[in-house]
């Protein structure tokens, strides 16, 4: 018998003897491939809306985010944004950073994720989530980013020829010590910005813009939040073309009152199951 064989490595080496390797059972390897996509499809199939807005979106009565923004309806289900924007909606993790909290037992480390989502056509969202595990933080940040999707107003630098390509006016966003300023740029100038705001602007669908930033821009969290705040303010400045008198239309909740009054099939099935039990 070899030394350390049956005794699990009390000889020269640190072998596990005849106990076999440290297998992961039937859980498979540590690969991350294909998990996110498959989970998403299952969620979409199983989605049962719990809000009035969710029911209208699933029924196909609301087909654009502009209908939601026009009536200032709160979006409380991330599947609403997924259903409307569909495959155009892209997401990217900007940063994952460890954060610590001092407790009696010592330091408690968690992971903070910053995620940007957008369709490259005037809609962008930012999500920040902290969790014990990286995967949970990323998943939560993606959901929060989809819930925070806002419209981005685009305009022209000079003559109004072709599609809007830049910001409509000079705008400034701030978070902490970081200030981001955007200035309209002529067509073909491209996005003149640092790496972080450039990615956010691409997701928002801005093609040409000049930017200037000041403060502690190495703090990525504040930098990306200041950029997002800047894009949110594009609709805050009322230019003369927005001075026209508003014609108020019925809210979707008023327009589809009869549809919303009917209980959903899922609720009926739940009631039937309870009665049978």
N, C-alpha and C positions, 0 to 999 in steps of 0.2 A: 504493500500500500504506500502510495506517495505521501510525503509529509504534507499535512494541512488539507488532505483530500476530503475525508469524511467529516472532519471537524470544522469545515466551513472557513478555512483560511487562517488557522492559528499557527501555521508554519511560517515560511518565509514571505509568501505573498499575501494578498488580500482577496483571494478568490472566494467564490461562494460555494466551494465544494461541489457536491452533487445536487444542490438545491435548484439548479437551473438559473437562467438569467432573470433579470428584472423585467419581465414582460408586462405589457399594458393590457393584458387580458384580451377581450374582444372589442376594445374601444378603438382600435385602429391606431395609426401613427399620429404624430404631432402636426400633420399637415393642416393648412388653413384653406386649401383649395376647395372651392365649390360650396362652402358652408353658407356664406352670406346669401348667394343667389337662391339656393334651394329653400332656405328659411323664408325668404321674402315671398316666394311663390305660394308657399303653404299659408302664410299669413293673409295674402290677398284672397285666397280661396275661402279661408275661414272667417274673413272679416264680416262681422255683424255690426252695423252702425248703431250707436247708442245715442246719437244726437240728431236733431231734426235736420241739420245741414248735411250730416253724413248720409241720412236716408235719401235726401234729394239728390245728392251726388251719385249715389249708387243706382238710383232710378233713372239717371240721365237727364234730370231736369235742370241741373246746373253743370255747364260744360266748360266754364272758364273761371279763372281766379278773379277776373275783373268784376264779375257779378257779385262775388263775395265782398270785394273791397268797396264796391259802390255803396253797399248797404251796411258796411262796417260789422259784418257778422263774425263772431269769434270762431276760430278754427281750433277745435279741441281734439281732433283725431288726425294723426299724421297720414292715415290712408287716404284722406280727402285730397291732399296735395299730390300723393302718389298717383291716384286715379286720374286726376285732371291733367297733370303734366306728363305722366306716363314715362316712356323710356328717355325722353329729353332731359329728365332730372338726373344730374350727376352729383356725386359727393366726393369730397377729398378731405383727408385728415391733415390739418395744418401742423399740429404739434401734439405730442403726448409728453407730459411732464409729471414727475413725481412731486407730491406735496406732502408735508409732514405736520403732525399735530402732537404736541407733547402731552403725554398722559402719565398717570402714576406708574403704570407698568413700563413706561418707556415711550419711544416714538412710534406713532401709528402712521404708516406710509400708505397713501392712496395715489391713484393716477388720474390726472386731469387731461381731458381730450378736447381739442378745439376742431370743429368740423364745419366746413362751408359747403352748402348745396346751392345749385342753380341750374337753370335750363339754357343759359346763354342767350336768352331772349327777353330780358327785362324782369326777371324774377331771381332773387337771391335770398339766402337765409344763413344764419349763423347759430351754431349750437355749442354749448359748453357743458360738460358733464364730468363729475368726479366719482370714482368708484374704486373698490379694492382691486378689481381686475381690469386689465387693459381692454379686453374684448367687451366687457359690460359698459365701460366708460365710452367706448367708440359707438356702441349700439345706441346708448342713451343720448349721446351728442347728435347722432344722425336724426333721431326722432325729434329732438328739441329744435334742430335746424329746420326741419320740414315744417314744424309748427310755427316757426318765426319767419317764414318766407314773406317778403315784402316786395311791392312793385318798385321798379327803378325807372324814373323818367329820363328819356333820352332826347337830345335835341341836335341843333346844327351849330357849326362854327360861323358860317357865313350865309350864303344863299341856301334856301331850302330846296336842294336838289337831291333826289334819291331818298334813301331811308335815313332816319336819324342815326347818328353814329357816335355822338359824344354827349357829355353832360350838358343840360340846357343853360346853365349859368355857373358862376363861381360858387362853390359850396365848401363848407368847412365842417369837419367832424372832430370830436374830442373824446378821449377816454383817458383818465389819469393825467399823466404829463404829456401824453402823445397827442399831437394835433396834426390832422391830415387835411390838406387843401387841394381841391381839384379845380382845374381851369379848362374850359373848352379848347379843343385843339383842331386844326384843319384836317381834312380827310387825308389819310396816308401817313400821318404823323406817328400812329401806333400808340401803345400804352407806355408812356414815359413814367415808370414807377419802379419801386423796389420789388423784390420777389414776392413779399407777402401781399401788398395791395394789388399787385398785378394779377395774381391768381383770383382774388375776389372780383376784380373788375372784369376778367374774362368770363367768370361764371355769371356775372350780371348782364353781359352782352354789350359792354362798352368797347368800342373799337379804337377810338382815338381820345386821348386825354393827357394833359400835363398835370403832374402832381408834385406837391412839396410837403415834406413832413418835418416835424421838429419834436424835441423831447426825447425820452428814453425809448427809442424805437426798437431796441434790442429786446424789450419786453414784448414778446410776440402777441400775447393775449390782448394787451391794450392796443397794440398796433392794428390788429385785425378788427377789434371792436370799433376803433376810431374810423376805420375805412368803411365799415358797415353803417355806422352812424352817419357818415358823409353821404352814402348812397340813399339812406332813408330820407334825408333832407331835400332830395331833388324834387319831391312833390310838395314840400313845405312852402316853397317860394311861389307865389301866384303871379305868373307873368300875364300880360294883357290878354293873351288868347284864352286864358282861363277865367276871364271876367264875365263871360256870357252867363245869362240867367239860367239857373238849374231847373230842369224839369223833373220833378220828383215822380218816380215810378213806384209801383207797389213792391214791397219787400217779398222775396221768394216765400217766406213763411205765410204771408197773407195770400199770395197768388195760388199757392198749393195747399190751402187749408184742408180741403177735403181729403187729399192724399195723406196728409200728416195725421188726420183724425183716425184713420184706419190703423189698427194694431198691426205690427209687422208679423210675418210668418214665424220668425224665431220666438217672439214673445208668446204667440199662440201655442206653439209646440211645447214651450216650457210650462205653460199653464196646464196643458193636457197631461204632460208627464207627472206634474204634481198631483193632479186629480186621480190619475191611475195609481199612483203610489199610495 
